[in-house]
């Protein structure tokens, strides 16, 4: 069997990177990790841009094959790595389509909604850019409207598709983690809370993957907010 060497260019603070890193660890896939320090704009280095013209993370390199975009990477690994468990990306056409649906939906309706809300609730205030109450309220309502769709999708379920976790659970959970930066109130979303608990319980590397976020990044942001 031909040996291939995998390298993942990543940063632990990036939700898409954590998706791929978790997938690698949970499926015991050997991979070298190369840190791209986003806080020092290393993703804009000419050598890295040559590798990934979109200068984003993560990027997977396998010998001379280069792939970026986290979901494309995970889908590739499910097909190319024999140790990858089938439940992450089901082979059943209907289940696979539902996984794809939630991943596509989450990009705009969860990732973008969270980013817009965090921009108004966190990033602008930290940069001393004024945010009017109406803008903040609009972004919060938009986010809640999308979370209600997720809440309904999780009725009587511990995972979005099938009985085990799949890529879409991982993708959405990683985005929601960013709301911890502003202590977002999930009280009205009981299904989401239970599902998040299930996700954390069933991913053995959860603490390892979120160590930087929990121990370095989140305390730094919370300290800055209190100033």
Secondary structure, DSSP 8 states (H G I E B T S, - for coil): -----EEEEE-TT-HHHHHHHHHHHHTT---EEEE--GGGTGGGSHHHHHH-TT--S-EEEETTEEEESHHHHHHHHHHH-TTS-GGGG-SSHHHHHHHHHHHHHHIIIIIIHHHHHHIIIIIHHHTT----HHHHHHHHHHHHHHHHHHHHHTTT-SSSSSSS--HHHHHHHHHHHGGGGGT---TT-HHHHHHHHHHHHH-TTHHHHTHHIIIIIHHHHHHHHH-
